[in-house]
Amino acid sequence: ICDICIRRYRVNQAKAYIDKALKLVGKLQQHERMTKCLDRRGEIKRLQGDYDRALKDHYDSLDIKLRTDRTGGLDVSTSYSNIGGVYDDQGKYDRALANYSSSLRMDKGRLGNDHPHIAIACSNKGLVYDHQGKFNDAICMYEKSLKIQLTTFGDNHPNIAITYSRIGSVHEHQGKYDQAVCMHEKSLKINLAALGDNHPSIATAYSNLGLVYVEQGKYDDAFCMHEKSLKIRLSTFDDNHPHIATTYSNMASVYDHQGKYDDAVYMYEKSFKIELATFGYNHPRISYTYNNVGLVYEHQGKYDDAIKMYEKSLKIALLTLGDNHRSIATIYNHMGNIYEKQGKYDEALCMYEKSLKIERSTCDENLLRIATTYSNIARIYVKQGKFDDALFTYEESLKIRLSTLGDNHPLIATTYSNIGNVCYHQGKYDDAMSMYEKSIKIDLSTFSNSDPVTATTFYNMGRIYAAQGKNDDAVSMYEKALEIQLSIPDDNHPDIIKTYSSIADIYYHQDKYDDAVCMLEKSLKIGLSMVGDNHPSIARMYHNMGRAYYHQAKYNESVSFYKKSAATLIDAHLQDDLNLATIYDGMANCYDQLNRHDEAPIMRQKSDNIRS
């Protein structure tokens, strides 16, 4: 009965039954049954996120087995495997590998090299390597597992499908999305033939495909996959099953990427409700959902709300995972992102450095997470004007990514673009263009020429031409970017706003104010539909509209937009932002032109107060 409850994630009921079983076994003094009960209670504690107590149960079980089982049978091997799984959840990968290796060694000694249990042990080690970012080692383990399974089960067994799926996940983490889709489709095909079209494994295959489609920017396809997954899971599980919560969370992520933020929060709340009922409040999955909601608020520009979510996430993660887990590093990174967007660069740098410290202590030096944190730190250095430090740190990130991913990966292209951005800020436009050209070469070989990443690189090249005064070339690059961005089903993407605004800036400097206003209106319309009228990016758009109207001698319209811009910044708690000083200067100039000479000095004084 306990096992059935565990499979259905009814952890409280499972715990009640196993407690009864342990009480009976304690009276009977039966060692074998005691170990089975301890193993199950350890599994329950693991599901509850109570990893220390899970380890205690599994170690107690192992101790009994070692004292009473002189043959070194499979149950001892299973204990090592159980302990390895908990350490993997805790992010203690060396310990996880050590225990999985012990399990594998015992299985080989008892069963030989080609038994299905060997395939499972190899697959478990592959999971750990994947979590460590050792993708080649992970693939090696999965291929060993696959070879045994193909010999034992043939080509069309569900176990084969699981291994294909895991290989697909590694390819996804490597950014090899087409190969990932191929693996997940092979997995799906096998499961459909073996299990029918309404089995939980089919739902998992659809979910895996959906995750890859998100990475490819194919959001409609991703959502379709998650809807298929949800339909199966609702028909096969209870309404409060964690797999349904996972699907809601996946759907929320798609909405977030599409800029449908209210829909995203709604789906995360549905997921949270199930997780809370199943696991209780102090569980890593609750922390994870708080973190995801924080990301949505961040994308909405609701920075205070985002920080509150991240702090809730951090509190639970510290309680359940300790202070040295990669999930803690992730939360610190996200908090750093908020402080960065608020212009609090010292606080942001502190968060990124905390994240880096954890990652260095828990991961290998070649892990991609470290490269990402290096990139975040470098970005702060750019904003602080420390371009040499930024360049050095980006190069450290590039070194890790090249050694891990090879020289034709999307993240390599991103890093080249980031280095190009530093060169752009240093005024080294030829060097910047060289970096962007390296980036676009990878983009075009990795993605289609209609991918958002390619559009970003075209946009960056346009910035170089604009800085060099090559306005026609700049507009040409921006239009290439815009053509790609508008071809994507999500026509309200933030990148479109940026491109319209940049084209408007070119027109502004060419004194084509009507054309500039036209572009700005398009940009503003999308921005308002995405984030409402209280986001800092909207303040920038209002500011630019005010500036354009000023040069058209439409001073009342100009003042109106400057006021909207100032109010938005103040509402976002950015009343000390230098942009606000510039807005006040613009309003003063308008008042001078309108002969409202009493108001102009007031605006200039406000500007001076901020600048001082």
Secondary structure, DSSP 8 states (H G I E B T S, - for coil): -HHHHHHTT-HHHHHHHHHHHHHHHHHHT-HHHHHHHHHHHHHHHHHTT-HHHHHHHHHHHHHHHHHH-TT--HHHHHHHHHHHHHHHHHT-HHHHHHHHHHHHHHHHHHH-SSSHHHHHHHHHHHHHHHHHT-HHHHHHHHHHHHHHHHHHH-TT-HHHHHHHHHHHHHHHHTT-HHHHHHHHHHHHHHHHHHH-SSSHHHHHHHHHHHHHHHHTT-HHHHHHHHHHHHHHHHHHS-TT-HHHHHHHHHHHHHHHHHT-HHHHHHHHHHHHHHHHHHH-SSSHHHHHHHHHHHHHHHHHT-HHHHHHHHHHHHHHHHHHH-TTSHHHHHHHHHHHHHHHHTT-HHHHHHHHHHHHHHHHHHS-TT-HHHHHHHHHHHHHHHHTT-HHHHHHHHHHHHHHHHHHH-SSSHHHHHHHHHHHHHHHHTT-HHHHHHHHHHHHHHHHHHS-TTSHHHHHHHHHHHHHHHHTT-HHHHHHHHHHHHHHHHHSS-TT-HHHHHHHHHHHHHHHHTT-HHHHHHHHHHHHHHHHHHHTT-SHHHHHHHHHHHHHHHHTT-HHHHHHHHHHHHHHHHHTT-TT-HHHHHHHHHHHHHHHHTT-TTHHHHHHHHHHHHH-
